[in-house]
Amino acid sequence: MDNLQVYKVYDTDTIDEIRSLVESIDEPRWIKRTELQPGRAIKDSTCSYEYCNHVQMPKELREYFKKIAPVYRDFFLSEIAINKYQPGDYIGPHRDRHDFRRNLVVSLQTSNDGLLIDETDQFIRDEAGQGVLIEGIGPIHSVPSTTQVRYSLIFLYE
């Protein structure tokens, strides 16, 4: 797909450091989501996962992520978020928000969980350090019910 790229973003040592920092985030900073934002859900799909964006993050963590965020010419970093999934959590079919021109989702673990591109039935298995770059609102995609704790680091660009 033209509006989707998959590539290695971070090496193993960097991912280990990121994961350790993410796992140290205090529980009150995580927000439980059970509904997709208006206009994003496909056929009234739902979700169940925890979310911590740059507003909830400790300042030091937010600054660290800004330093390691990939830089793309003609795009600027607007938001940073982390999604945390417990076993059984998911995100139903949806499109990304229209106010971001790029959405980079980086897997923080290797597992059989991952991202499903619903439009093509392509499953992108989680590989630690691998990024999925979605241009614009991208294709319809989802996160099938997870089998283990799963984290994804998300950089949103305008």
Buried (B, 14 or more C-beta within 10 A) or exposed (E): EEEBEEEEBBEEEBBBEBBEBBEEBEEEBBEEBEEBEEEBBBEEBEBBBBBBBBEBBBEEBBEBBEEBBBEBEEBEBBBBBBBBBEEEBBBBBBBBBEEBBBBBBBBBBBBEBBBBBBBEEBEBEBBBBBBBBBBBBBBBBBBEEBEEBBBBBBBBBE
